[in-house]
Amino acid sequence: MERTDDLDVVFKALADNTRRALLDALAATDGLSVSVLCEEFPEMTRFGVMKHLSVLETASLITTHRQGRSKLHYLNPVPIQQVADRWINKYAQPITRSLVDLKKSVEQSA
């Protein structure tokens, strides 16, 4: 089971809509440089984009790889899956179990 502290960092990183948009950009095209990401967010300064990327990297939501002078950023979906496993799946399971049972009951009655 994941430590709560680890998940807190992920939740805090995901709480910001700009960081979620950066993750969406990386999901669409993985391995983007800061320069390319800055073009995706013209309303932000380069420093602002880099600060958001740092938060995402600290939360392990992205990984980086140096290629020459460029630093490429890649989406790491594992922490998001861990959040889903810990929170979403845990609370959705009783509801989905009830719906499956209801479906079986209706099918048996028909």
Biopython code that builds the backbone (N, CA, C, O; Angstrom):
import numpy as np
from Bio.PDB.StructureBuilder import StructureBuilder

atoms = [
    (1, "MET", "N", (0.845, -1.189, 0.000)),
    (1, "MET", "CA", (0.000, 0.000, 0.000)),
    (1, "MET", "C", (0.881, 1.240, 0.000)),
    (1, "MET", "O", (1.924, 1.271, 0.654)),
    (2, "GLU", "N", (0.466, 2.242, -0.722)),
    (2, "GLU", "CA", (1.218, 3.483, -0.808)),
    (2, "GLU", "C", (1.119, 4.275, 0.485)),
    (2, "GLU", "O", (0.092, 4.271, 1.163)),
    (3, "ARG", "N", (2.199, 4.946, 0.803)),
    (3, "ARG", "CA", (2.171, 5.818, 1.970)),
    (3, "ARG", "C", (1.293, 7.026, 1.679)),
    (3, "ARG", "O", (1.260, 7.526, 0.554)),
    (4, "THR", "N", (0.592, 7.481, 2.688)),
    (4, "THR", "CA", (-0.284, 8.648, 2.537)),
    (4, "THR", "C", (0.492, 9.868, 2.101)),
    (4, "THR", "O", (0.001, 10.652, 1.289)),
    (5, "ASP", "N", (1.715, 10.049, 2.629)),
    (5, "ASP", "CA", (2.542, 11.202, 2.253)),
    (5, "ASP", "C", (2.814, 11.223, 0.754)),
    (5, "ASP", "O", (2.770, 12.281, 0.125)),
    (6, "ASP", "N", (3.098, 10.040, 0.175)),
    (6, "ASP", "CA", (3.363, 9.953, -1.257)),
    (6, "ASP", "C", (2.131, 10.369, -2.055)),
    (6, "ASP", "O", (2.235, 11.108, -3.034)),
    (7, "LEU", "N", (0.983, 9.895, -1.634)),
    (7, "LEU", "CA", (-0.254, 10.237, -2.335)),
    (7, "LEU", "C", (-0.620, 11.706, -2.144)),
    (7, "LEU", "O", (-1.195, 12.320, -3.044)),
    (8, "ASP", "N", (-0.294, 12.279, -0.983)),
    (8, "ASP", "CA", (-0.558, 13.702, -0.758)),
    (8, "ASP", "C", (0.181, 14.562, -1.776)),
    (8, "ASP", "O", (-0.369, 15.535, -2.292)),
    (9, "VAL", "N", (1.423, 14.201, -2.061)),
    (9, "VAL", "CA", (2.221, 14.950, -3.036)),
    (9, "VAL", "C", (1.574, 14.858, -4.413)),
    (9, "VAL", "O", (1.532, 15.845, -5.147)),
    (10, "VAL", "N", (1.072, 13.685, -4.764)),
    (10, "VAL", "CA", (0.413, 13.499, -6.056)),
    (10, "VAL", "C", (-0.876, 14.313, -6.115)),
    (10, "VAL", "O", (-1.129, 15.002, -7.103)),
    (11, "PHE", "N", (-1.696, 14.239, -5.059)),
    (11, "PHE", "CA", (-2.934, 15.020, -5.028)),
    (11, "PHE", "C", (-2.654, 16.520, -5.141)),
    (11, "PHE", "O", (-3.345, 17.228, -5.873)),
    (12, "LYS", "N", (-1.660, 16.994, -4.431)),
    (12, "LYS", "CA", (-1.318, 18.423, -4.490)),
    (12, "LYS", "C", (-0.863, 18.815, -5.885)),
    (12, "LYS", "O", (-1.204, 19.893, -6.372)),
    (13, "ALA", "N", (-0.099, 17.952, -6.528)),
    (13, "ALA", "CA", (0.358, 18.245, -7.889)),
    (13, "ALA", "C", (-0.822, 18.271, -8.861)),
    (13, "ALA", "O", (-0.884, 19.118, -9.753)),
    (14, "LEU", "N", (-1.749, 17.342, -8.681)),
    (14, "LEU", "CA", (-2.905, 17.266, -9.576)),
    (14, "LEU", "C", (-3.961, 18.332, -9.292)),
    (14, "LEU", "O", (-4.862, 18.542, -10.104)),
    (15, "ALA", "N", (-3.857, 18.997, -8.161)),
    (15, "ALA", "CA", (-4.865, 19.997, -7.780)),
    (15, "ALA", "C", (-4.827, 21.239, -8.668)),
    (15, "ALA", "O", (-5.804, 21.985, -8.729)),
    (16, "ASP", "N", (-3.726, 21.461, -9.347)),
    (16, "ASP", "CA", (-3.571, 22.666, -10.164)),
    (16, "ASP", "C", (-3.939, 22.374, -11.624)),
    (16, "ASP", "O", (-3.431, 21.423, -12.219)),
    (17, "ASN", "N", (-4.826, 23.200, -12.195)),
    (17, "ASN", "CA", (-5.285, 22.956, -13.565)),
    (17, "ASN", "C", (-4.169, 23.116, -14.595)),
    (17, "ASN", "O", (-4.198, 22.448, -15.628)),
    (18, "THR", "N", (-3.199, 23.971, -14.346)),
    (18, "THR", "CA", (-2.077, 24.120, -15.281)),
    (18, "THR", "C", (-1.228, 22.844, -15.303)),
    (18, "THR", "O", (-0.797, 22.402, -16.368)),
    (19, "ARG", "N", (-0.992, 22.264, -14.141)),
    (19, "ARG", "CA", (-0.220, 21.025, -14.099)),
    (19, "ARG", "C", (-0.977, 19.888, -14.778)),
    (19, "ARG", "O", (-0.376, 19.055, -15.457)),
    (20, "ARG", "N", (-2.302, 19.853, -14.594)),
    (20, "ARG", "CA", (-3.091, 18.839, -15.293)),
    (20, "ARG", "C", (-3.018, 19.046, -16.804)),
    (20, "ARG", "O", (-2.967, 18.078, -17.564)),
    (21, "ALA", "N", (-3.014, 20.302, -17.238)),
    (21, "ALA", "CA", (-2.897, 20.599, -18.669)),
    (21, "ALA", "C", (-1.522, 20.182, -19.196)),
    (21, "ALA", "O", (-1.411, 19.699, -20.323)),
    (22, "LEU", "N", (-0.485, 20.364, -18.393)),
    (22, "LEU", "CA", (0.846, 19.905, -18.799)),
    (22, "LEU", "C", (0.860, 18.386, -18.946)),
    (22, "LEU", "O", (1.445, 17.860, -19.892)),
    (23, "LEU", "N", (0.221, 17.681, -18.018)),
    (23, "LEU", "CA", (0.133, 16.224, -18.123)),
    (23, "LEU", "C", (-0.646, 15.816, -19.374)),
    (23, "LEU", "O", (-0.285, 14.851, -20.047)),
    (24, "ASP", "N", (-1.712, 16.553, -19.682)),
    (24, "ASP", "CA", (-2.479, 16.268, -20.897)),
    (24, "ASP", "C", (-1.614, 16.457, -22.143)),
    (24, "ASP", "O", (-1.680, 15.663, -23.081)),
    (25, "ALA", "N", (-0.804, 17.515, -22.144)),
    (25, "ALA", "CA", (0.090, 17.761, -23.283)),
    (25, "ALA", "C", (1.089, 16.626, -23.443)),
    (25, "ALA", "O", (1.381, 16.202, -24.561)),
    (26, "LEU", "N", (1.615, 16.133, -22.322)),
    (26, "LEU", "CA", (2.566, 15.027, -22.385)),
    (26, "LEU", "C", (1.875, 13.714, -22.740)),
    (26, "LEU", "O", (2.487, 12.843, -23.358)),
    (27, "ALA", "N", (0.622, 13.562, -22.363)),
    (27, "ALA", "CA", (-0.126, 12.362, -22.742)),
    (27, "ALA", "C", (-0.358, 12.343, -24.250)),
    (27, "ALA", "O", (-0.348, 11.282, -24.873)),
    (28, "ALA", "N", (-0.567, 13.519, -24.829)),
    (28, "ALA", "CA", (-0.794, 13.626, -26.277)),
    (28, "ALA", "C", (0.500, 13.403, -27.054)),
    (28, "ALA", "O", (0.508, 12.724, -28.080)),
    (29, "THR", "N", (1.595, 13.982, -26.555)),
    (29, "THR", "CA", (2.902, 13.867, -27.209)),
    (29, "THR", "C", (3.951, 13.752, -26.125)),
    (29, "THR", "O", (4.310, 14.748, -25.497)),
    (30, "ASP", "N", (4.436, 12.564, -25.903)),
    (30, "ASP", "CA", (5.433, 12.336, -24.855)),
    (30, "ASP", "C", (6.814, 12.803, -25.311)),
    (30, "ASP", "O", (7.103, 12.842, -26.507)),
    (31, "GLY", "N", (7.652, 13.153, -24.357)),
    (31, "GLY", "CA", (9.027, 13.527, -24.656)),
    (31, "GLY", "C", (9.177, 14.952, -25.150)),
    (31, "GLY", "O", (9.939, 15.206, -26.083)),
    (32, "LEU", "N", (8.461, 15.884, -24.538)),
    (32, "LEU", "CA", (8.530, 17.285, -24.951)),
    (32, "LEU", "C", (9.574, 18.048, -24.142)),
    (32, "LEU", "O", (9.789, 17.774, -22.961)),
    (33, "SER", "N", (10.207, 18.997, -24.793)),
    (33, "SER", "CA", (11.170, 19.869, -24.116)),
    (33, "SER", "C", (10.422, 21.022, -23.456)),
    (33, "SER", "O", (9.241, 21.247, -23.721)),
    (34, "VAL", "N", (11.124, 21.741, -22.599)),
    (34, "VAL", "CA", (10.530, 22.921, -21.951)),
    (34, "VAL", "C", (10.122, 23.936, -23.004)),
    (34, "VAL", "O", (9.063, 24.554, -22.891)),
    (35, "SER", "N", (10.945, 24.116, -24.024)),
    (35, "SER", "CA", (10.632, 25.093, -25.083)),
    (35, "SER", "C", (9.312, 24.770, -25.766)),
    (35, "SER", "O", (8.493, 25.660, -25.992)),
    (36, "VAL", "N", (9.105, 23.504, -26.095)),
    (36, "VAL", "CA", (7.857, 23.099, -26.747)),
    (36, "VAL", "C", (6.685, 23.273, -25.789)),
    (36, "VAL", "O", (5.618, 23.733, -26.196)),
    (37, "LEU", "N", (6.869, 22.914, -24.532)),
    (37, "LEU", "CA", (5.795, 23.090, -23.553)),
    (37, "LEU", "C", (5.479, 24.567, -23.344)),
    (37, "LEU", "O", (4.322, 24.927, -23.129)),
    (38, "CYS", "N", (6.484, 25.414, -23.404)),
    (38, "CYS", "CA", (6.240, 26.858, -23.282)),
    (38, "CYS", "C", (5.382, 27.366, -24.448)),
    (38, "CYS", "O", (4.551, 28.257, -24.267)),
    (39, "GLU", "N", (5.583, 26.803, -25.629)),
    (39, "GLU", "CA", (4.762, 27.178, -26.785)),
    (39, "GLU", "C", (3.308, 26.759, -26.577)),
    (39, "GLU", "O", (2.391, 27.421, -27.065)),
    (40, "GLU", "N", (3.100, 25.659, -25.853)),
    (40, "GLU", "CA", (1.739, 25.185, -25.560)),
    (40, "GLU", "C", (1.022, 26.107, -24.567)),
    (40, "GLU", "O", (-0.207, 26.157, -24.532)),
    (41, "PHE", "N", (1.797, 26.831, -23.766)),
    (41, "PHE", "CA", (1.249, 27.700, -22.725)),
    (41, "PHE", "C", (1.822, 29.105, -22.865)),
    (41, "PHE", "O", (2.614, 29.533, -22.025)),
    (42, "PRO", "N", (1.431, 29.831, -23.919)),
    (42, "PRO", "CA", (2.018, 31.146, -24.182)),
    (42, "PRO", "C", (1.705, 32.194, -23.106)),
    (42, "PRO", "O", (2.388, 33.215, -23.013)),
    (43, "GLU", "N", (0.682, 31.940, -22.305)),
    (43, "GLU", "CA", (0.319, 32.889, -21.244)),
    (43, "GLU", "C", (1.257, 32.797, -20.048)),
    (43, "GLU", "O", (1.207, 33.643, -19.155)),
    (44, "MET", "N", (2.113, 31.774, -20.022)),
    (44, "MET", "CA", (3.028, 31.562, -18.899)),
    (44, "MET", "C", (4.460, 31.886, -19.297)),
    (44, "MET", "O", (4.851, 31.775, -20.459)),
    (45, "THR", "N", (5.215, 32.284, -18.305)),
    (45, "THR", "CA", (6.645, 32.488, -18.534)),
    (45, "THR", "C", (7.339, 31.125, -18.543)),
    (45, "THR", "O", (6.787, 30.128, -18.077)),
    (46, "ARG", "N", (8.537, 31.102, -19.072)),
    (46, "ARG", "CA", (9.332, 29.867, -19.069)),
    (46, "ARG", "C", (9.557, 29.408, -17.632)),
    (46, "ARG", "O", (9.471, 28.218, -17.328)),
    (47, "PHE", "N", (9.846, 30.369, -16.748)),
    (47, "PHE", "CA", (10.062, 30.043, -15.340)),
    (47, "PHE", "C", (8.812, 29.394, -14.733)),
    (47, "PHE", "O", (8.920, 28.440, -13.962)),
    (48, "GLY", "N", (7.636, 29.907, -15.079)),
    (48, "GLY", "CA", (6.383, 29.344, -14.569)),
    (48, "GLY", "C", (6.184, 27.916, -15.016)),
    (48, "GLY", "O", (5.804, 27.061, -14.216)),
    (49, "VAL", "N", (6.437, 27.643, -16.292)),
    (49, "VAL", "CA", (6.310, 26.280, -16.815)),
    (49, "VAL", "C", (7.299, 25.370, -16.099)),
    (49, "VAL", "O", (6.946, 24.261, -15.699)),
    (50, "MET", "N", (8.527, 25.829, -15.937)),
    (50, "MET", "CA", (9.557, 25.023, -15.281)),
    (50, "MET", "C", (9.193, 24.731, -13.825)),
    (50, "MET", "O", (9.463, 23.641, -13.320)),
    (51, "LYS", "N", (8.585, 25.702, -13.158)),
    (51, "LYS", "CA", (8.174, 25.503, -11.769)),
    (51, "LYS", "C", (7.091, 24.420, -11.682)),
    (51, "LYS", "O", (7.147, 23.559, -10.804)),
    (52, "HIS", "N", (6.119, 24.462, -12.577)),
    (52, "HIS", "CA", (5.073, 23.442, -12.599)),
    (52, "HIS", "C", (5.660, 22.065, -12.927)),
    (52, "HIS", "O", (5.264, 21.061, -12.335)),
    (53, "LEU", "N", (6.595, 22.023, -13.861)),
    (53, "LEU", "CA", (7.236, 20.757, -14.204)),
    (53, "LEU", "C", (8.007, 20.191, -13.012)),
    (53, "LEU", "O", (8.048, 18.977, -12.812)),
    (54, "SER", "N", (8.607, 21.060, -12.236)),
    (54, "SER", "CA", (9.337, 20.626, -11.042)),
    (54, "SER", "C", (8.400, 19.967, -10.033)),
    (54, "SER", "O", (8.741, 18.944, -9.439)),
    (55, "VAL", "N", (7.226, 20.551, -9.843)),
    (55, "VAL", "CA", (6.229, 19.975, -8.925)),
    (55, "VAL", "C", (5.789, 18.606, -9.435)),
    (55, "VAL", "O", (5.661, 17.663, -8.655)),
    (56, "LEU", "N", (5.559, 18.496, -10.740)),
    (56, "LEU", "CA", (5.146, 17.221, -11.323)),
    (56, "LEU", "C", (6.247, 16.175, -11.196)),
    (56, "LEU", "O", (5.969, 15.001, -10.951)),
    (57, "GLU", "N", (7.480, 16.595, -11.361)),
    (57, "GLU", "CA", (8.603, 15.664, -11.233)),
    (57, "GLU", "C", (8.774, 15.207, -9.784)),
    (57, "GLU", "O", (9.062, 14.036, -9.536)),
    (58, "THR", "N", (8.603, 16.111, -8.836)),
    (58, "THR", "CA", (8.687, 15.761, -7.415)),
    (58, "THR", "C", (7.617, 14.732, -7.047)),
    (58, "THR", "O", (7.854, 13.855, -6.216)),
    (59, "ALA", "N", (6.449, 14.842, -7.664)),
    (59, "ALA", "CA", (5.353, 13.908, -7.412)),
    (59, "ALA", "C", (5.494, 12.628, -8.253)),
    (59, "ALA", "O", (4.629, 11.753, -8.202)),
    (60, "SER", "N", (6.561, 12.526, -9.008)),
    (60, "SER", "CA", (6.828, 11.375, -9.893)),
    (60, "SER", "C", (5.778, 11.216, -10.983)),
    (60, "SER", "O", (5.612, 10.124, -11.526)),
    (61, "LEU", "N", (5.076, 12.281, -11.307)),
    (61, "LEU", "CA", (4.088, 12.240, -12.380)),
    (61, "LEU", "C", (4.737, 12.388, -13.748)),
    (61, "LEU", "O", (4.138, 12.043, -14.766)),
    (62, "ILE", "N", (5.963, 12.900, -13.770)),
    (62, "ILE", "CA", (6.738, 12.954, -15.001)),
    (62, "ILE", "C", (8.156, 12.487, -14.703)),
    (62, "ILE", "O", (8.629, 12.554, -13.568)),
    (63, "THR", "N", (8.806, 12.021, -15.736)),
    (63, "THR", "CA", (10.229, 11.699, -15.667)),
    (63, "THR", "C", (10.923, 12.521, -16.733)),
    (63, "THR", "O", (10.289, 13.008, -17.670)),
    (64, "THR", "N", (12.224, 12.670, -16.585)),
    (64, "THR", "CA", (12.967, 13.467, -17.556)),
    (64, "THR", "C", (14.163, 12.683, -18.068)),
    (64, "THR", "O", (14.664, 11.756, -17.431)),
    (65, "HIS", "N", (14.588, 13.097, -19.232)),
    (65, "HIS", "CA", (15.760, 12.490, -19.857)),
    (65, "HIS", "C", (16.491, 13.579, -20.632)),
    (65, "HIS", "O", (15.890, 14.311, -21.418)),
    (66, "ARG", "N", (17.776, 13.672, -20.401)),
    (66, "ARG", "CA", (18.587, 14.654, -21.136)),
    (66, "ARG", "C", (18.951, 14.106, -22.507)),
    (66, "ARG", "O", (19.396, 12.967, -22.650)),
    (67, "GLN", "N", (18.748, 14.949, -23.508)),
    (67, "GLN", "CA", (19.145, 14.614, -24.872)),
    (67, "GLN", "C", (19.906, 15.819, -25.406)),
    (67, "GLN", "O", (19.315, 16.798, -25.860)),
    (68, "GLY", "N", (21.225, 15.725, -25.341)),
    (68, "GLY", "CA", (22.038, 16.884, -25.704)),
    (68, "GLY", "C", (21.814, 17.989, -24.691)),
    (68, "GLY", "O", (21.948, 17.784, -23.485)),
    (69, "ARG", "N", (21.475, 19.150, -25.194)),
    (69, "ARG", "CA", (21.211, 20.290, -24.303)),
    (69, "ARG", "C", (19.763, 20.344, -23.840)),
    (69, "ARG", "O", (19.412, 21.140, -22.969)),
    (70, "SER", "N", (18.934, 19.506, -24.418)),
    (70, "SER", "CA", (17.507, 19.517, -24.076)),
    (70, "SER", "C", (17.196, 18.526, -22.971)),
    (70, "SER", "O", (17.843, 17.487, -22.836)),
    (71, "LYS", "N", (16.200, 18.870, -22.194)),
    (71, "LYS", "CA", (15.672, 17.979, -21.166)),
    (71, "LYS", "C", (14.256, 17.620, -21.606)),
    (71, "LYS", "O", (13.377, 18.478, -21.668)),
    (72, "LEU", "N", (14.051, 16.356, -21.906)),
    (72, "LEU", "CA", (12.754, 15.910, -22.383)),
    (72, "LEU", "C", (11.915, 15.389, -21.223)),
    (72, "LEU", "O", (12.433, 14.765, -20.297)),
    (73, "HIS", "N", (10.626, 15.651, -21.286)),
    (73, "HIS", "CA", (9.701, 15.303, -20.208)),
    (73, "HIS", "C", (8.730, 14.237, -20.690)),
    (73, "HIS", "O", (8.174, 14.326, -21.785)),
    (74, "TYR", "N", (8.539, 13.221, -19.845)),
    (74, "TYR", "CA", (7.690, 12.090, -20.178)),
    (74, "TYR", "C", (6.665, 11.870, -19.070)),
    (74, "TYR", "O", (6.976, 11.996, -17.886)),
    (75, "LEU", "N", (5.451, 11.543, -19.470)),
    (75, "LEU", "CA", (4.387, 11.241, -18.521)),
    (75, "LEU", "C", (4.678, 9.922, -17.816)),
    (75, "LEU", "O", (5.076, 8.946, -18.451)),
    (76, "ASN", "N", (4.479, 9.899, -16.513)),
    (76, "ASN", "CA", (4.553, 8.665, -15.722)),
    (76, "ASN", "C", (3.169, 8.455, -15.112)),
    (76, "ASN", "O", (2.848, 9.082, -14.103)),
    (77, "PRO", "N", (2.342, 7.589, -15.698)),
    (77, "PRO", "CA", (0.970, 7.424, -15.223)),
    (77, "PRO", "C", (0.833, 6.567, -13.961)),
    (77, "PRO", "O", (-0.269, 6.436, -13.428)),
    (78, "VAL", "N", (1.919, 5.990, -13.484)),
    (78, "VAL", "CA", (1.837, 5.079, -12.337)),
    (78, "VAL", "C", (1.244, 5.748, -11.094)),
    (78, "VAL", "O", (0.347, 5.164, -10.487)),
    (79, "PRO", "N", (1.693, 6.942, -10.681)),
    (79, "PRO", "CA", (1.090, 7.549, -9.483)),
    (79, "PRO", "C", (-0.410, 7.824, -9.631)),
    (79, "PRO", "O", (-1.153, 7.755, -8.653)),
    (80, "ILE", "N", (-0.849, 8.132, -10.841)),
    (80, "ILE", "CA", (-2.279, 8.372, -11.053)),
    (80, "ILE", "C", (-3.053, 7.068, -10.868)),
    (80, "ILE", "O", (-4.139, 7.059, -10.289)),
    (81, "GLN", "N", (-2.488, 5.973, -11.362)),
    (81, "GLN", "CA", (-3.127, 4.663, -11.171)),
    (81, "GLN", "C", (-3.156, 4.289, -9.696)),
    (81, "GLN", "O", (-4.129, 3.703, -9.221)),
    (82, "GLN", "N", (-2.092, 4.626, -8.970)),
    (82, "GLN", "CA", (-2.058, 4.338, -7.535)),
    (82, "GLN", "C", (-3.130, 5.118, -6.796)),
    (82, "GLN", "O", (-3.745, 4.595, -5.866)),
    (83, "VAL", "N", (-3.364, 6.366, -7.197)),
    (83, "VAL", "CA", (-4.439, 7.161, -6.600)),
    (83, "VAL", "C", (-5.789, 6.507, -6.914)),
    (83, "VAL", "O", (-6.650, 6.385, -6.043)),
    (84, "ALA", "N", (-5.955, 6.093, -8.167)),
    (84, "ALA", "CA", (-7.216, 5.440, -8.550)),
    (84, "ALA", "C", (-7.420, 4.160, -7.750)),
    (84, "ALA", "O", (-8.517, 3.898, -7.255)),
    (85, "ASP", "N", (-6.353, 3.358, -7.623)),
    (85, "ASP", "CA", (-6.472, 2.116, -6.861)),
    (85, "ASP", "C", (-6.808, 2.377, -5.403)),
    (85, "ASP", "O", (-7.625, 1.673, -4.809)),
    (86, "ARG", "N", (-6.183, 3.381, -4.836)),
    (86, "ARG", "CA", (-6.353, 3.670, -3.411)),
    (86, "ARG", "C", (-7.688, 4.329, -3.105)),
    (86, "ARG", "O", (-8.327, 3.999, -2.106)),
    (87, "TRP", "N", (-8.115, 5.253, -3.948)),
    (87, "TRP", "CA", (-9.296, 6.044, -3.620)),
    (87, "TRP", "C", (-10.494, 5.753, -4.494)),
    (87, "TRP", "O", (-11.560, 5.419, -3.977)),
    (88, "ILE", "N", (-10.355, 5.866, -5.773)),
    (88, "ILE", "CA", (-11.509, 5.753, -6.660)),
    (88, "ILE", "C", (-12.050, 4.328, -6.661)),
    (88, "ILE", "O", (-13.236, 4.111, -6.413)),
    (89, "ASN", "N", (-11.192, 3.368, -6.936)),
    (89, "ASN", "CA", (-11.651, 1.981, -6.999)),
    (89, "ASN", "C", (-12.226, 1.521, -5.663)),
    (89, "ASN", "O", (-13.219, 0.795, -5.627)),
    (90, "LYS", "N", (-11.606, 1.939, -4.579)),
    (90, "LYS", "CA", (-12.055, 1.546, -3.246)),
    (90, "LYS", "C", (-13.501, 1.984, -2.982)),
    (90, "LYS", "O", (-14.298, 1.225, -2.431)),
    (91, "TYR", "N", (-13.821, 3.200, -3.377)),
    (91, "TYR", "CA", (-15.152, 3.720, -3.095)),
    (91, "TYR", "C", (-16.159, 3.380, -4.182)),
    (91, "TYR", "O", (-17.360, 3.331, -3.919)),
    (92, "ALA", "N", (-15.692, 3.149, -5.380)),
    (92, "ALA", "CA", (-16.609, 2.804, -6.472)),
    (92, "ALA", "C", (-17.025, 1.344, -6.419)),
    (92, "ALA", "O", (-18.101, 0.997, -6.906)),
    (93, "GLN", "N", (-16.201, 0.485, -5.842)),
    (93, "GLN", "CA", (-16.478, -0.948, -5.851)),
    (93, "GLN", "C", (-17.841, -1.296, -5.248)),
    (93, "GLN", "O", (-18.569, -2.073, -5.865)),
    (94, "PRO", "N", (-18.233, -0.774, -4.085)),
    (94, "PRO", "CA", (-19.561, -1.131, -3.559)),
    (94, "PRO", "C", (-20.695, -0.719, -4.499)),
    (94, "PRO", "O", (-21.688, -1.435, -4.627)),
    (95, "ILE", "N", (-20.551, 0.412, -5.142)),
    (95, "ILE", "CA", (-21.592, 0.881, -6.062)),
    (95, "ILE", "C", (-21.644, -0.018, -7.287)),
    (95, "ILE", "O", (-22.718, -0.455, -7.701)),
    (96, "THR", "N", (-20.481, -0.291, -7.864)),
    (96, "THR", "CA", (-20.462, -1.127, -9.057)),
    (96, "THR", "C", (-20.911, -2.546, -8.736)),
    (96, "THR", "O", (-21.568, -3.180, -9.561)),
    (97, "ARG", "N", (-20.573, -3.055, -7.559)),
    (97, "ARG", "CA", (-21.025, -4.388, -7.147)),
    (97, "ARG", "C", (-22.542, -4.400, -7.078)),
    (97, "ARG", "O", (-23.168, -5.359, -7.530)),
    (98, "SER", "N", (-23.147, -3.364, -6.526)),
    (98, "SER", "CA", (-24.606, -3.275, -6.442)),
    (98, "SER", "C", (-25.244, -3.239, -7.825)),
    (98, "SER", "O", (-26.278, -3.867, -8.053)),
    (99, "LEU", "N", (-24.632, -2.508, -8.742)),
    (99, "LEU", "CA", (-25.167, -2.420, -10.101)),
    (99, "LEU", "C", (-25.067, -3.763, -10.819)),
    (99, "LEU", "O", (-25.991, -4.149, -11.534)),
    (100, "VAL", "N", (-23.965, -4.473, -10.640)),
    (100, "VAL", "CA", (-23.816, -5.801, -11.246)),
    (100, "VAL", "C", (-24.858, -6.749, -10.675)),
    (100, "VAL", "O", (-25.480, -7.508, -11.420)),
    (101, "ASP", "N", (-25.057, -6.714, -9.354)),
    (101, "ASP", "CA", (-26.071, -7.573, -8.718)),
    (101, "ASP", "C", (-27.473, -7.230, -9.219)),
    (101, "ASP", "O", (-28.283, -8.126, -9.460)),
    (102, "LEU", "N", (-27.758, -5.948, -9.374)),
    (102, "LEU", "CA", (-29.060, -5.505, -9.880)),
    (102, "LEU", "C", (-29.260, -6.000, -11.315)),
    (102, "LEU", "O", (-30.342, -6.477, -11.657)),
    (103, "LYS", "N", (-28.248, -5.892, -12.138)),
    (103, "LYS", "CA", (-28.317, -6.349, -13.527)),
    (103, "LYS", "C", (-28.608, -7.849, -13.566)),
    (103, "LYS", "O", (-29.462, -8.293, -14.334)),
    (104, "LYS", "N", (-27.915, -8.622, -12.755)),
    (104, "LYS", "CA", (-28.156, -10.076, -12.704)),
    (104, "LYS", "C", (-29.586, -10.374, -12.281)),
    (104, "LYS", "O", (-30.239, -11.256, -12.840)),
    (105, "SER", "N", (-30.063, -9.638, -11.296)),
    (105, "SER", "CA", (-31.420, -9.835, -10.797)),
    (105, "SER", "C", (-32.454, -9.534, -11.871)),
    (105, "SER", "O", (-33.422, -10.277, -12.034)),
    (106, "VAL", "N", (-32.253, -8.457, -12.594)),
    (106, "VAL", "CA", (-33.188, -8.078, -13.663)),
    (106, "VAL", "C", (-33.147, -9.103, -14.783)),
    (106, "VAL", "O", (-34.188, -9.483, -15.319)),
    (107, "GLU", "N", (-31.956, -9.551, -15.138)),
    (107, "GLU", "CA", (-31.827, -10.542, -16.213)),
    (107, "GLU", "C", (-32.472, -11.867, -15.809)),
    (107, "GLU", "O", (-33.072, -12.530, -16.655)),
    (108, "GLN", "N", (-32.368, -12.265, -14.565)),
    (108, "GLN", "CA", (-32.958, -13.504, -14.101)),
    (108, "GLN", "C", (-34.478, -13.418, -14.047)),
    (108, "GLN", "O", (-35.172, -14.416, -14.241)),
    (109, "SER", "N", (-34.998, -12.200, -13.777)),
    (109, "SER", "CA", (-36.450, -11.994, -13.700)),
    (109, "SER", "C", (-37.090, -11.989, -15.091)),
    (109, "SER", "O", (-38.265, -12.326, -15.239)),
    (110, "ALA", "N", (-36.339, -11.619, -16.077)),
    (110, "ALA", "CA", (-36.891, -11.475, -17.439)),
    (110, "ALA", "C", (-37.088, -12.777, -18.136)),
    (110, "ALA", "O", (-37.542, -12.802, -19.280)),
]
sb = StructureBuilder()
sb.init_structure("model")
sb.init_model(0)
sb.init_chain("A")
sb.init_seg("    ")
for serial, (resi, resn, name, xyz) in enumerate(atoms, 1):
    if name == "N":
        sb.init_residue(resn, " ", resi, " ")
    sb.init_atom(name, np.array(xyz, "f"), 0.0, 1.0, " ", f" {name:<3s}", serial, name[0])
structure = sb.get_structure()
